[in-house]
Amino acid sequence: MDTKKFLRNTREDLHRIPEAALEEFRTAGYIREFLGRNGIEYTAVGTSTVACFGGGPRWLAFRADIDALPVAEETGRPFASEHPGLMHACGHDGHAANLLLLAGRLKERAAAGHRFKKSVMLIFQAAEEGAGGARAVARHRVFASKKIDGVFALHLAPGMEEGAAGSAAGPVSYQNCDLDIEIAGRGCHGAQAFRGIDVILVGAKLVEAYQSIVSRNLKPEDVAVLSIGSFHAGGARNIIPETAKLTGTIRVTDRTLLKLIRARLEAINKGFETAYGVRIKMGFKPFYPAIVNSPELYAVFLRAARKAGAKVYEGARLSGSEDFSFYLQKGAKGLYFLLGSKNAKQGFVHPLHSPRFDFDPAALETGNRIFWEILREMGAF
């Protein structure tokens, strides 16, 4: 198999057909056609696809996400998105191409008569971007019934140079939590503010008060972020509105901090209700848990990455949240690492989720070699 050609062509094919979370029908079809054509067994879990290579009773699992983002592409590439308003702006097309290459290499090894000492599972997972597609796969019998020694995944990192890889032991991503606030006051004419209860004033002060939670209630060593991302109220310059709605996000590496943060939010809300006469409803919805890398598998990653010829960054972590964490909630050990894709000479410097994000598929070769070396290190063959 011509690795370079395969990665380039497959990535470009997938890049042309980006699809939103839970709607990856063409993408799933492309993946399943390749697996079927090569005689690789697979199980469909919605638009996710799980390919399996038999061996021993113990399993190793590798995951690639396959969904795209609601972003209008601005790369100008000849293989740009054919679906207006959708783009693979987070590198999932590359992740999927990389895992298909691994599937092809494993099939070639099996066809040559080599036996696997451990079984291998390849997860082409739908709906990472906000819908938590990993949870459905993790609960499905194809995953839940297996004795899994390790679950592995990579993610392209445009802030890290091509040919490098990085990770860390312990938490490598944030637990995320959606915050929704609705403030109900009393509307009135803007020139007669004394007749109403001004939800815009209360909302502004509430945002400021929330910021004291991290700075004044958590210990310096605690890692947490609380950000309000939207504030909607009113529609006319001379009317004080009845309601205001705020939305935000909370991120922590230690999920036990959410209990304290929630208690402080509730206490602040209650105080504002008493002080200003408003009513405050709060939605507090924890979603993706933090990814916590196994120290043992981190050591495996370090050995594998160095054998694969990668420049290794120890202590590298993801700045956001990721649903890969759902695979690790029932005791399975995991390892998530970042794969460098920055190439300033080619102009590949734009961040993830940018309409100009792009990368050279050659960056994936390092990731594939690391996956292969992990298989060796974990005793698959």
C-alpha positions in Angstrom: 0.0 0.0 0.0 1.3 3.4 -1.0 0.9 5.2 2.4 1.4 8.7 1.2 -1.0 8.4 -1.7 -3.6 6.6 0.4 -3.7 9.2 3.1 -3.8 12.1 0.6 -6.6 10.6 -1.6 -8.7 9.4 1.4 -8.4 12.6 3.3 -9.4 14.6 0.2 -12.4 12.3 -0.5 -13.6 12.7 3.0 -13.0 16.4 3.1 -15.3 16.9 0.1 -18.3 15.4 2.0 -18.4 17.0 5.5 -21.5 16.1 7.5 -23.0 17.3 10.8 -23.1 15.2 13.9 -25.4 12.2 13.6 -25.9 12.9 9.9 -22.7 11.4 8.6 -24.4 9.1 6.1 -22.1 9.5 3.1 -19.1 9.5 5.4 -20.2 6.2 7.0 -21.0 4.8 3.6 -17.5 5.6 2.4 -15.9 4.0 5.4 -18.1 0.9 5.2 -17.5 0.5 1.5 -13.7 0.4 2.1 -14.1 -2.1 5.0 -16.5 -4.3 3.0 -14.3 -4.3 -0.1 -11.4 -5.4 2.0 -13.3 -8.1 3.8 -13.0 -6.4 7.2 -15.8 -7.2 9.6 -17.7 -4.2 11.1 -20.7 -3.3 13.2 -22.8 -0.2 12.5 -23.8 1.8 15.6 -25.9 4.5 14.1 -23.6 6.4 11.8 -20.6 5.2 13.8 -18.7 2.1 12.5 -16.7 -0.4 14.5 -14.3 -2.6 12.7 -12.9 -5.7 14.4 -9.8 -7.9 13.9 -9.9 -11.1 15.9 -7.1 -12.5 17.9 -7.0 -13.1 21.6 -9.6 -12.5 24.3 -8.0 -9.1 25.2 -8.7 -6.1 23.0 -7.0 -2.8 22.0 -9.2 -0.1 20.6 -8.4 2.9 18.4 -10.8 5.8 17.8 -11.2 8.4 15.0 -14.0 10.9 15.0 -15.8 11.6 11.6 -18.2 14.5 11.9 -17.7 18.0 10.6 -18.6 21.6 11.8 -21.1 24.2 10.7 -18.3 26.3 9.1 -18.2 27.9 5.6 -14.8 26.8 4.1 -12.3 29.5 3.0 -9.3 27.4 2.1 -9.8 27.6 -1.7 -8.5 24.1 -2.0 -9.6 22.0 -5.1 -11.0 19.4 -2.8 -13.0 21.9 -0.7 -16.3 21.1 0.9 -19.1 20.2 -1.5 -21.7 20.9 1.3 -22.3 24.6 1.8 -21.9 25.8 5.4 -20.2 22.5 6.5 -16.5 21.9 6.7 -14.0 19.5 8.2 -12.4 22.3 10.2 -11.2 20.1 13.1 -9.2 17.5 11.2 -11.7 14.7 11.5 -11.3 13.8 7.9 -7.6 13.2 8.6 -8.3 11.2 11.7 -10.7 8.9 9.7 -8.2 8.6 6.8 -5.5 7.6 9.3 -7.7 4.9 10.9 -8.6 3.5 7.5 -4.9 3.3 6.7 -4.5 1.3 9.9 -7.3 -0.9 8.9 -5.7 -1.6 5.6 -2.3 -2.4 7.2 -3.9 -4.7 9.7 -5.8 -6.5 6.9 -2.6 -6.9 4.9 -0.9 -8.4 7.9 -3.7 -10.8 8.5 -3.8 -11.8 4.8 -0.1 -12.6 5.0 -0.8 -15.2 7.6 0.3 -13.3 10.7 -1.8 -13.9 13.8 -2.8 -11.3 16.3 -2.1 -12.0 20.0 -4.7 -9.4 20.9 -7.9 -8.4 19.1 -8.0 -4.9 17.6 -11.0 -2.7 17.4 -11.2 0.4 15.1 -13.9 2.9 16.0 -15.0 5.4 13.3 -17.1 7.5 15.7 -19.9 9.9 14.8 -20.9 13.1 16.6 -17.9 14.1 18.6 -18.7 17.8 18.1 -21.2 18.4 20.8 -23.5 15.4 20.5 -21.4 12.9 22.5 -21.3 10.1 19.9 -18.7 8.2 21.9 -21.3 7.5 24.6 -23.5 5.5 22.2 -20.5 3.4 21.1 -19.2 2.9 24.6 -22.6 1.6 25.7 -23.0 -0.7 22.7 -22.3 -4.5 23.2 -19.6 -4.3 20.5 -17.5 -2.2 22.9 -19.0 -2.8 26.4 -18.8 -6.6 26.2 -15.0 -6.6 25.5 -12.0 -6.9 27.8 -10.1 -3.9 26.7 -6.5 -3.2 27.7 -6.4 0.2 26.2 -8.3 2.8 24.1 -6.2 5.2 22.0 -6.9 8.3 20.0 -5.1 11.2 18.4 -6.1 14.7 17.4 -4.3 17.0 15.0 -2.8 20.0 16.7 -2.0 23.0 14.5 -0.1 24.7 17.3 2.5 21.8 17.3 4.9 21.4 14.4 4.4 18.6 11.9 6.3 15.5 12.9 5.8 16.0 16.6 3.4 14.4 19.1 2.6 15.2 22.7 0.5 14.0 25.7 0.6 13.7 29.4 -0.3 11.4 32.3 -3.5 12.2 34.2 -6.1 14.8 33.0 -5.5 16.0 29.4 -8.8 17.7 28.8 -11.5 19.5 30.6 -14.9 18.3 32.0 -17.4 20.7 30.4 -20.7 21.9 31.7 -23.3 24.0 30.0 -24.7 26.9 31.9 -28.1 28.5 31.0 -29.4 31.5 33.0 -32.8 33.2 32.6 -33.5 36.4 34.5 -37.2 37.5 34.8 -37.8 41.1 36.0 -40.5 43.7 35.1 -40.4 45.5 31.8 -41.2 49.2 31.4 -40.4 52.3 29.4 -36.7 53.2 29.4 -37.6 56.7 30.5 -39.4 55.4 33.6 -37.0 52.8 34.9 -38.3 53.2 38.4 -41.5 51.4 37.3 -39.6 48.2 36.3 -37.0 45.8 37.4 -34.0 46.1 35.0 -32.8 42.6 34.0 -30.0 44.1 31.9 -28.5 45.8 34.9 -29.0 42.7 37.0 -27.5 40.5 34.3 -24.4 42.6 34.0 -23.8 42.5 37.7 -24.5 38.8 37.7 -21.8 38.1 35.1 -19.4 40.1 37.2 -20.4 38.2 40.4 -19.9 34.8 38.7 -16.3 35.6 37.9 -15.5 35.7 41.6 -16.2 32.0 41.9 -13.0 30.8 40.4 -10.8 33.7 41.7 -12.1 33.7 45.2 -13.6 30.3 46.0 -11.2 27.8 44.4 -7.6 27.0 45.5 -4.8 28.3 43.4 -3.9 24.7 42.3 -7.5 24.0 41.1 -8.0 24.2 37.3 -11.3 25.8 36.3 -12.8 28.2 33.8 -16.2 29.9 33.9 -17.1 32.0 30.9 -20.4 33.6 29.8 -20.6 33.5 26.0 -23.9 35.1 25.2 -26.2 37.7 26.7 -29.6 38.4 25.1 -32.1 40.9 26.2 -34.5 43.4 24.7 -34.9 44.7 21.2 -35.6 48.4 21.5 -33.5 51.2 22.8 -36.2 52.7 25.0 -37.7 49.6 26.5 -36.5 47.8 29.5 -37.2 44.1 28.7 -39.0 41.5 30.9 -36.3 38.9 30.6 -32.6 38.3 29.9 -31.0 35.1 28.9 -27.3 34.2 29.4 -25.4 31.1 28.3 -21.9 30.0 29.3 -19.6 27.2 29.8 -17.7 25.8 32.8 -14.5 23.7 32.4 -12.7 21.7 35.1 -10.2 18.9 35.2 -11.5 17.6 38.5 -15.3 17.0 38.2 -15.7 17.2 42.0 -15.2 21.0 41.7 -18.6 21.2 39.9 -20.4 20.6 43.2 -18.8 23.7 44.7 -19.2 25.8 41.6 -22.9 24.9 41.4 -23.4 25.7 45.1 -21.8 29.1 44.6 -23.9 29.9 41.5 -27.1 29.0 43.4 -26.1 31.2 46.3 -25.3 34.1 44.1 -28.6 33.7 42.2 -30.6 33.6 45.5 -28.8 36.7 46.7 -29.6 38.6 43.5 -33.3 37.5 43.7 -33.5 39.0 47.2 -31.6 42.1 46.4 -33.2 43.0 43.1 -36.6 41.3 43.1 -35.9 39.2 40.0 -36.5 35.5 39.5 -33.5 33.5 38.2 -33.7 30.0 36.6 -30.5 28.1 36.1 -29.7 25.2 33.9 -26.5 23.4 34.9 -25.7 20.5 32.6 -22.4 18.6 32.9 -21.6 16.8 29.7 -18.2 15.5 28.5 -16.1 14.2 31.4 -12.4 15.0 31.5 -10.0 12.6 29.7 -7.7 11.1 32.2 -4.8 9.3 30.6 -3.5 6.1 32.2 0.1 6.6 33.5 0.9 3.1 32.2 -0.4 3.9 28.7 1.3 7.2 28.7 4.6 5.4 29.2 3.6 3.1 26.2 2.9 6.3 24.1 6.3 7.8 24.9 8.1 4.6 23.8 6.0 4.2 20.7 6.3 7.9 19.6 10.0 7.8 19.9 10.3 4.5 18.0 8.1 6.1 15.3 10.6 9.0 15.0 8.3 11.7 16.4 9.6 14.7 18.3 7.9 14.2 21.7 6.4 16.9 23.9 5.8 15.7 27.4 3.0 17.4 29.4 1.0 18.5 26.3 -2.7 18.8 26.9 -5.9 19.6 25.1 -7.3 23.1 25.8 -11.0 22.0 25.4 -13.3 19.0 26.0 -13.6 15.7 24.1 -16.1 12.9 24.2 -13.3 10.3 24.0 -13.7 10.4 27.8 -16.9 8.3 27.6 -14.9 5.2 26.6 -13.1 5.5 30.0 -16.0 5.7 32.4 -16.4 1.9 33.1 -12.8 1.2 34.0 -11.1 1.0 30.6 -7.7 2.7 30.4 -7.1 5.2 27.7 -4.5 7.4 26.1 -5.2 10.5 24.0 -2.4 12.4 22.3 -1.9 15.4 20.1 -0.3 15.1 16.6 1.4 18.2 15.2 0.2 19.6 11.9 1.8 23.1 11.9 3.7 23.7 8.7 4.5 27.4 8.3 6.1 27.0 4.8 2.9 25.6 3.4 0.7 28.1 5.3 -0.8 25.5 7.6 -0.9 27.7 10.7 -4.7 28.3 11.2 -6.3 27.0 14.4 -8.9 24.3 14.7 -12.5 25.4 13.8 -11.1 28.1 11.6 -12.6 28.3 8.0 -9.0 28.3 6.8 -7.8 25.3 8.8 -5.8 22.9 6.7 -2.9 20.5 6.9 -0.6 18.3 4.9 -1.7 14.6 5.0 1.9 13.8 5.5 1.4 14.8 9.1 -0.8 11.7 9.5 2.1 9.4 8.7 3.6 10.1 12.1 0.4 9.3 13.8 0.0 6.1 11.9 3.5 4.9 12.8 2.7 5.7 16.5 -0.5 3.7 16.4 1.5 0.8 14.8 4.2 1.0 17.5 1.5 1.1 20.2 0.2 -2.2 18.8 3.7 -3.7 19.2 4.2 -2.2 22.6 0.8 -3.6 23.8 1.6 -7.1 22.5 -0.9 -7.3 19.6 1.7 -9.0 17.5 
